């Protein structure tokens, strides 16, 4: 399932949200989130905000209104 997730993200240069990924690979969001967290920790994926900027740039991830409303998106780290 990890390889399926990575192949899916290779096709989407603007990234995908948790729910878009869950729907595409037909898996529960909680299971997908665990995989996404693992891949982010390993440096394979990057979390970006809905505006396309990297979530770690501004340092306001915990207080981000954009993320609260629209959620994170995930992209391959080697874009």
C-alpha positions in Angstrom: 0.0 0.0 0.0 3.0 2.4 0.6 4.1 1.9 -2.9 0.6 2.6 -4.2 0.6 5.8 -2.2 4.0 6.9 -3.6 2.9 6.1 -7.2 -0.2 8.2 -6.7 1.7 11.2 -5.4 4.2 10.9 -8.3 1.3 11.7 -10.6 0.1 14.8 -8.6 2.7 17.5 -8.6 0.5 19.8 -6.5 0.0 17.1 -3.9 -3.1 15.5 -2.4 -4.9 15.8 0.8 -5.4 13.0 3.3 -9.0 12.4 2.1 -8.0 12.5 -1.5 -5.4 9.9 -0.9 -7.8 7.8 1.2 -10.4 7.8 -1.5 -7.9 7.0 -4.3 -6.4 4.0 -2.5 -9.6 2.9 -0.8 -8.2 2.9 2.7 -9.4 4.4 6.0 -8.0 7.9 6.6 -6.5 6.8 10.0 -4.4 4.1 8.3 -3.4 6.5 5.5 -2.4 9.2 8.1 -0.1 6.7 9.8 1.6 5.9 6.4 1.9 9.6 5.6 3.4 10.4 9.0 6.0 7.6 8.5 6.9 8.8 5.0 7.2 12.4 6.2 9.5 11.3 9.0 11.7 9.3 6.6 12.0 12.4 4.3 10.1 10.8 1.4 7.1 13.2 1.6 6.7 16.9 2.5 3.7 18.4 4.1 2.4 21.6 2.4 -0.4 23.9 3.2 -3.4 24.4 0.9 -1.7 27.4 -0.6 1.2 25.2 -1.8 3.8 26.5 0.7 5.7 24.2 2.9 4.2 23.9 6.4 7.5 24.2 8.2 8.5 27.5 6.7 6.4 29.9 8.8 6.5 28.2 12.1 2.8 28.7 12.7 1.6 25.2 11.9 -0.3 24.8 15.2 -2.1 28.1 14.8 -2.6 28.0 11.0 -6.1 29.0 9.9 -5.5 27.6 6.4 -4.6 24.2 7.7 -7.6 24.2 10.2 -10.0 24.8 7.3 -8.4 23.1 4.3 -5.9 20.7 5.8 -2.4 19.7 4.7 -1.4 18.4 1.4 1.4 15.9 0.7 3.9 15.9 -2.1 7.0 13.8 -2.9 10.1 15.3 -1.3 12.0 14.9 -4.6 10.1 17.4 -6.7 
